[in-house]
Amino acid sequence: DQQVKQNSPSLSVQEGRISILNCDYTNSMFDYFLWYKKYPAEGPTFLISISSIKDKNEDGRFTVFLNKSAKHLSLHIVPSQPGDSAVYFCAATENGGATNKLIFGTGTLLAVQP
Amino acid sequence: DTAVSQTPKYLVTQMGNDKSIKCEQNLGHDTMYWYKQDSKKFLKIMFSYNNKELIINETVPNRFSPKSPDKAHLNLHINSLELGDSAVYFCASSGAGGNEQFFGPGTRLTVL
């Protein structure tokens, strides 16, 4: 039973364009969401997060949008750069993270073409 | 200066052997975790320790035994290794609040 889903295993975008990565969840108790970036042979690196009391959080080129009614969140990267090429994981947690248990999606491989 | 480190990075062993993976964090965090990423790239939590106390155990076979000698270290010992244990194991840590977890580089375990 996969509670966090990333239905696009891969995405290819031209440099300078917008990258949009999507994530859906099924557990209505999730109230905090995170995006991690992962390069090959490295551990995931925290990118950006959002609490369920917000619908948008922005950090430089990265913006995360949350639609609670649809149980959907997305990560926008603009402008995309070749160095953004990596696997992006969406993760969710309950109780504001008090349980410290992150549930991850299966990841989306982003390729930014120069 | 590595924040979360794991050793070894690669581990190749025979079925039935016992092996350990070590993890250390120098971030001053109270909580540490072990995650398993299987062949389908699915990253799933196995254990979590807070101040050396086990707080999450995700129905992992009891062949897996985490040990936390102090809050900066969380080691993973695996007995009687099986083919299905082949995976990448990630250690992570988090501070107060615990939302943002910092991951180590991973240990790729291959059981032959």
HADDOCK unambig.tbl for C-alpha pairs under 7 A between the chains (distance, minus, plus):
assign (segid A and resid 41 and name CA) (segid B and resid 105 and name CA) 6.87 0.50 0.50
assign (segid A and resid 42 and name CA) (segid B and resid 105 and name CA) 4.52 0.50 0.50
assign (segid A and resid 42 and name CA) (segid B and resid 106 and name CA) 6.57 0.50 0.50
assign (segid A and resid 43 and name CA) (segid B and resid 90 and name CA) 6.96 0.50 0.50
assign (segid A and resid 43 and name CA) (segid B and resid 103 and name CA) 5.40 0.50 0.50
assign (segid A and resid 43 and name CA) (segid B and resid 104 and name CA) 5.34 0.50 0.50
assign (segid A and resid 43 and name CA) (segid B and resid 105 and name CA) 4.20 0.50 0.50
assign (segid A and resid 43 and name CA) (segid B and resid 106 and name CA) 5.81 0.50 0.50
assign (segid A and resid 44 and name CA) (segid B and resid 103 and name CA) 5.94 0.50 0.50
assign (segid A and resid 45 and name CA) (segid B and resid 102 and name CA) 6.79 0.50 0.50
assign (segid A and resid 45 and name CA) (segid B and resid 103 and name CA) 6.77 0.50 0.50
assign (segid A and resid 46 and name CA) (segid B and resid 100 and name CA) 6.84 0.50 0.50
assign (segid A and resid 46 and name CA) (segid B and resid 102 and name CA) 6.99 0.50 0.50
assign (segid A and resid 97 and name CA) (segid B and resid 97 and name CA) 6.34 0.50 0.50
assign (segid A and resid 97 and name CA) (segid B and resid 98 and name CA) 5.75 0.50 0.50
assign (segid A and resid 97 and name CA) (segid B and resid 99 and name CA) 4.92 0.50 0.50
assign (segid A and resid 98 and name CA) (segid B and resid 97 and name CA) 6.32 0.50 0.50
assign (segid A and resid 98 and name CA) (segid B and resid 98 and name CA) 6.72 0.50 0.50
assign (segid A and resid 100 and name CA) (segid B and resid 98 and name CA) 5.43 0.50 0.50
assign (segid A and resid 100 and name CA) (segid B and resid 99 and name CA) 6.52 0.50 0.50
assign (segid A and resid 103 and name CA) (segid B and resid 44 and name CA) 6.92 0.50 0.50
assign (segid A and resid 104 and name CA) (segid B and resid 43 and name CA) 6.05 0.50 0.50
assign (segid A and resid 104 and name CA) (segid B and resid 44 and name CA) 6.83 0.50 0.50
assign (segid A and resid 106 and name CA) (segid B and resid 41 and name CA) 6.20 0.50 0.50
assign (segid A and resid 106 and name CA) (segid B and resid 42 and name CA) 5.11 0.50 0.50
